[in-house]
Amino acid sequence: MVNGPRQSGKTTLLKSCHTGMDGVFVTLDDPAQLSIARDDPLSFVRRRTKPVIIDEIQRAGDPLILAIKQMVDDDWSPGQFVLSGSTRFLSVPTLSESLAGRVAFVDLWPFAMSERTGGDGRICDQIFEEPGSVLAGDPSWTREDYIRLICQGSYPEVVRLSSRTAIRSWFRGYLDTVISRDIREFAQIHKAQAIPDLIALVAANTGGQLVVSRVANRLGLDAATVRSYLAYLETVFLVASAPAWSNNLSSRVTHAPKTYVTDSGLAAYLLDADPEMLLVPGHPGLGELLETFVFAELLKLTGFAARETAVRHYRDRDKREIDFILERRDGRLIGIEVKASATPKSEDAKHLRWLRDHLGDRFVAGYVLHLGTTNLASGEKIFITPLSALWGHAPPGSVLPSRNTTRR
């Protein structure tokens, strides 16, 4: 089951996998195929050469899922079906069958920068095994390069557009499609016009706790409706959360998650921000958009990692905060601070040092990611490194357009 936001490249990926192999590819965005799948789901899957690749599976609902379950239970040969959907399969309220024990899940997000630069995307493995590997290479990205990258985001269709007008038009149409089509297929929405404003509030609140009661008052909605709408946005992959990390280091730790828009380009559109605005020193929106960009990259990079790695954050009531914590199941972790500055300071790593001193061997390394070129060690297990460390410091000239990029 390949899950991911609409326009992240799922259909293109599945079609490329289908090329040169037996079996069939069917998309339920085709009204004729959707009608057949709903009217006679068992025949729809039984009378086809395997493997059957079904795109946008959620559109046919439970009957088709149950037909696939029956086929798999009758014949346990692996690889009979490859499914994809633009909604998170396990949280769609209209689907009651989970296919537990019968399906493997893959989340396909828009491009990671390591994909666009031809890298292997294994930075999460590298920094756990060789923390100092970020010091290799010659960082050459400028603050302006980074800001343009952040405003562009990573959707395949957007990265090949150069016109700001075209990009704004694309995001506007994208949101309209997801709200009016994808969400409405599984939920009753009485105030759809509030959803873009809700996502914009998430984007503007990056790095802070999203207080539902305040958001509800701002939008003129009740708190229960806001919670439902946020859940719907997570189901269609437009927002995601970093849970709080806690290890009894302080009884004053806060447990609220941080919620992000999952693409910095979409967040920039929602905040009506463009590179020219953000290039002005001290612009208040740059920090939020940079943190959004890093969160989205970490979602993708942890998905590429050989060992399961969770993305969390830390905050306590003593005003200690670490933007991101990457934690493995063995308890080892890495701390990451994100600074929207081209001139990082040693002071930027003070909370990473506090965490290092309290955790001992469990603390593998701490990184301060910034928008300059400084790349050095700053004491034991602490590194100040440019944002480009997330893609191995590959230079701006190595970035490929979407049509020349191959998904792993």
C-alpha angles and dihedrals in degrees: 000000000000109000126183146122120296112273094020091121102265096132093045091049094049093047090052090051090050094052111104096008135096121256133061139279118217128176120201089207081082105090093212093053091044091053092052092047091053097043099047110007097168094054089043092064101027099057097055134092112253136279095051112197111200119188121204092011094174092071093073095051131207100331093066092043090051091049090053090047090054092050092050093046090053093049121023095193106137124240099031094130136030111190132187136186142175091221127068101263099214095049102045103117093211092059114075098169114082099184086227112189091012104071141054118211128220122182112213112197126181116280121313113218090243088061092051092049096044095249127142096245093227098126092120090058093043098053092049092051101031109019092179093057089097088072091066117095135034112275109218106163115120127214088254091052091053094047093052089049092050093050091048096053121191112279107131094232093048098049090064094052120093101179116090088209091054092048093051090048091050094051092046091053091043093056092045090053096047094046100041096039117018099038095038090056092068106019142049108238117187098174105035090158089070095060098078088049090050092052090047090054089051089052093048092047096053110143094023136085112271104228106203095202091056092047090049092052091048092052098038092242133121119256094248091057092050091051091050093048091049089051090051090051090053090049091058092043096245093121133024136178138230107215120223118264119223133172103165091268088133134011087215097065116133116230102199117118123234115238124212140183103245097230126047092210091057089046091051090051091050091050092044089236126151134181094262091056094045094049089069105101113254097017104167095220098057096077093052094047092046091052089048090052093050093047091052091049092049091052089057097040095050087052089058093048120113092225126045111266126183124213112220140150136223130221132154136182091255087071095253110142136172115189097216137008121193110204131185125205091254088065097251114132147182126216123215128193120190120210125185091212135103091210108057121191133212087244089067089073098051095109091046089055090049090052092047092051093050099044103043114187094004088069106083100177145325125223133196107203115201143164099252135075101257109126116173147118114264104195131312112345093346123116132183106205139159122260089253088076085086089070099033094266091286105173126250091254091064094063110114126208115250096258090059095047122099120207117228 
